[in-house]
Amino acid sequence: MLLVVLVDRLDQAGSSVSMAKRIDFQTEPSRYRHWKLKFDGDVAELIMDVDETAGLFDGYQLKLNSYDLGVDIELNDAVQRLRFEHPEVKTVVLKSGKDRVFCAGANIRMLAGSTHAHKVNFCKFTNETRNSMEDASANSGQKYMCAVRGSAAGGGYELALATDHILHADDGTSSVPLPEVPLLAVLPGTGGLTRVTDKRKVRRDLADAFCTVEEGVRGSRAVKWRLVDQSVPNSKFEQAVKDTAKKLASTSDRPTDAKGIAFTPIERNIEDDAVTYSGVKVEIDRATRRATITITGPSEPPPASVADMHKQGAQFWPLRLARELDDAILHMRLNEAEVGVWIFKTQGEAAQVLAYDKFLEANKDNWLAREILHFWKRTLKRIDVTSRSLVALVEPGSCFAGTLAEIVFACDRSFMLVGSFQGDNRPAAAITLSNLNFGAYPMSNDLSRLATRFLGEPESVKAAKAQTGKPLDAETCEEMGLVTSAFDHIDWDDEVRIFLEERSSYSADGLTGMEANLRFAGPETMETKIFGRLTAWQNWIFQRPNAAGAEGALKRYGSGVKANFNPERV
C-alpha cells in the first residue's frame, strides 16, 4: 500500500523530543524554511516544500512534507500576509514542492515525543489556521484550492479539506487517506472527520469506510464519494490547475488595482515574567500562576481618511493592536502552560476606541478596513477557544468600549468597580457599546458574544443595543447583565482575591472542560464541532494507553512492532 510505503520511510531516530526552547510565532517570507510563495497576477501559489532538517525541536525529521508547529506557524503567517499584503490575489493554490507526495500529515515522531499540552495546542493552532483559510474564502473573496499530486495523508488531506476546491491527479498513485484511527489510534486532529461529513457531505457509511482504509481513496471513486472535486489525468493536471484557479478568481470581489500594506515586524520585549508590546503588556505572577494582560487604548484619533489609514498601514491602531494581542495569546498558550488564569484590563480613553470603531464601520466596504475587522474577529475567537480561566476587571481609567468590550464578553467572569478607589482621580469605570458589538465579531457559533450571553433573551440584546454609545456605570452594567458582579472599593480587593484564589485551587482539567462547554451556548456549527470534538475526544484519546502508552500506536509506529491495544470500550 502506498501510504504504508511512504510512512515506513519516516525517520526512526530518537523517540523523545526536546521542547525546552521558547516558541516564537513571528516570522516573514524571507525566513520561511517550509513554504514558498509565487505570484501570477490574481493567482498565488503557496507551495509546501518542507525542510526535513528544520523541525521546531530536536528528535525528528520532517520527511515527506510532514509538518510540525513550525511549519504551521509559517503557513499562518503566509495566509495573513496574503490577505493584507496582496489584495490583488483572488485565488491561492496549495501545492507540493516534492515529487510523488503532497503531504504526509503531522509528523508522528514529533507527536509521539511531545507533551500532552503541546499536542493539544498544536492541534488547536492548526485548526485556527485552516479556519482562517476558510474565512478568507467566505469573507474576503480570496479563494483557496488544493492541487493534490501524490499522497495527501492525514493532516495533508485535512489541509486540502480547508480549501474550496480539491483537484486530484488520477495517476494510479495519488490518494487521499485519513488513516489516524487504524494506524495511530487517534482521531484526525485538524477537523478531518467534521469536514468530511459537514463540509464535503460524504455519506456516513462511506466516511466510515474511508477513515478505516489505510491506503485511502483515489481517482473516480474519490470524486464519487465527494472526497475531492476533480480527478484528472497527470498529462492534463497542470492545465486543469490553471483553469480552475482562474475560474475561482472570477467569482472574487477583491480589488484588482489595490496596493497592499506591509506586515512590518511586531515590536515586543520578552522578559522572564513579562512580555511588552506597544499596546499590550503581559505580566506573569508565577507564584499564583496568573497573568495580567493590560491593553492600552489609542493615543491619537483615527485618521481623517481611508487614504491616511492605508498610509499608516500596519501601524494603524486597530491593526497594530490586533496583531500584538494575537501574538501575546499564542505566546502564552504555548510557552506558559502553567499560567492558568488570565486577567484582562484596559487603560485609555473610551471615546478614542469608539472613534476607531466608527471609522472602521463607516469604511467597511474598503478592502483594508474589512480585513482589519475580520482580523479582530479571528483574534477574539482565539480568546474564546483558549484553555485558560479568563476574567475581566473593569476599573477606573478602563477603556472597555466597543471592540475592546468584546473581551469582557469573551471572559468567563467579569467584575466592575462601583465608583472609584480613594484618591483615584481617573474616570469611573464604564462600559460603552458600539455597533460593532452586535454582529461584526461573531463567535464560532455564528452569534455575537452578546447574543450568546443572552441566549433566549432577545429583549436583553435589544436593551443593550438601545444603550449604544452611552457610558454605562457599574450598577447599570450589573443590572443589564453586561458584567458578572459590581463591587465598591471596600469589597473590591477581597472579592477579586477570593475569586482568583478559588480558581487556582480547582483542577486544571475540570476547568478546561467546564469552560469549553459553557462558552459556546447556542447553535452548533462546523467550527464549534471541530473545537468541541478536539477538546473532548482528542484530548482524551491523546492520553489513553492505546495511543500514548508504552505499547500504544504512537510509540510503536514505524518500529515494526504492532501496538498492543486494550480492547475495553469505555
Steps between C-alpha positions, in 0.01 A plus 500: 500500500635840400439670832675227694794514259520872552469509875744215546763734367445747785802561715541245777767680700408589856177454688505816707472863400692781666248784561688738726520801271251783477264484203490819294200565277661787314649436160498641145548355150877551479533277809270221380657154502193307390283709267552696180278769352470566127277760339345520154253786482191412702623146578753411768665162552566397859749217462566256782865400483590398854865502603527167680800622701321811634261358758395730780661266754770234502418130475327462164529579130219646293514248218241473223364851556387404848449797727541624855398824667786687332365412156156622599632823651634584154171398338303722736732790423463445125119485520486830689748671270309389192193679634677826591805525278342363181147634449541422128514124570161340445598132496761322709616161371643260759742255344800288588861573415588130540480221244233232552375630835273788589521483880542210744317690775615583850839349579448186703838512677419852613159394633638191672767699683300811581334586827124461514457878529710558189301248296169659595617856439664396173168358380314811619734728304479293183122515527509877536727531198274289279198691626672824396537362147128428489431845644708660223289320243163571663556861598793646307453359152837324510417148383715199585548187292723199549693321225563149633766299323628210707370390837312755712494297819340589833578865570594537134145418399369720782696787346329430169161481671537861613499621138207572268602256229714185503653400168650151505745337258362173362837335454451167675705604803358829631254441783316668787523288820379592846664210687534627858263243655652182347863614506535725804200429725411871508257724312590736219602804704414779259131467430521216249204297622276805527593648164454166323138476615392860556692681226555235232166331582653152476245231586550363853566138402740606225677730745532205740654287225730783391631567852591134553678434167869567556588547135221748442286561192604624157376583152134486400398340830637800690283725283194277534532495879542882498846477656638714217339721237700401192723215396694559180774308318858600575545634147218751551565578863694828476259648246204397714662674799538823301148486359341430838700776669382752242141382532509546876662844459212609279262462798706727728412856597854595600637819344711468188716811536537546877840525665559279802655600830816347640483298821798660670651308796311524828700691759516317833724434795497157666627472857479220755167616640372746244435551130463862392365637172402854405136445598503174698686404815498152652618474862544150643474411867653154512428445868125525440514376136319809374561745219368855479450615141463878478387656173563868436257699290602732216686819580398673177165538323431295187634627168305753301454276198529147361811612315660596831408160645676331211798728552523399867486134392599256773533788747129584472394451863229231464724289275812551710313406816335194344838367387654561842213340691498204262873446555463535878222239510704250301814567703315437826322191372809315387772637729317550830282192541497519881369857507135398527322830570507801266385835638404754233523874570492809279615858538433802287222715360184314407401782263809436289426127476145580392629748242706223338198267506295768325774551241523127420123463482467798267767359269420129524466475121866593462702181466752593772238605756317176424813296559570675830150423627547135404842493667337618823232236459767228473702638792194509724424143397849404620398630843177298486677167443797559730509247784553750780272651760423851370390792715455868415549772763321823404660771712532880493693615195394191302404524134286188459302659219379368167752251363687479831172432685489172308778379729271544801235288329758237404608449861361238737446765770506878511517734799439874494579765760220722624629855522872552556780403732586755770741756361450380142413788267463287189155480335266250666474157347263480203418276206386660176356296214539573129324360196788255458386314813190379317628271226836620366692243706300175503616208711547150361126444551429785252341711774634820651637471853208703631249275323681199644508661846128567487394181324123477515480863613471705181352779708832529690692535174247762384535687830878499469483627142277786612788617721755509217740790538407572865756445779342247735606502863561193715155475655333537160730240343425255781127561467514451120711184533801645319731403789484224758527714813553858609679583827589822676853587606448351846426150369694510174838363607353221711244388243754491217753322721249234607404429139862473384604278791198279446573466130859401563393228743291303248616225266636644177338211310161557658514873427605444138203272440254723683609821326497343155148368558363830628653744252313387190133506583260498210508337159768253404701574187774318320750717686356431847495129418865508401613671820254312722613162374862606527454601864298196600599204286849567375610638836385174660632266230845664503538385861368146460746207507379374163645814344759643738598205719833318480335235282265745326480588133684833520795344683526189284422665168771422244679254733370188330336393827120503510331711765346313791145633542275473804172381339266639768250761384459781755 
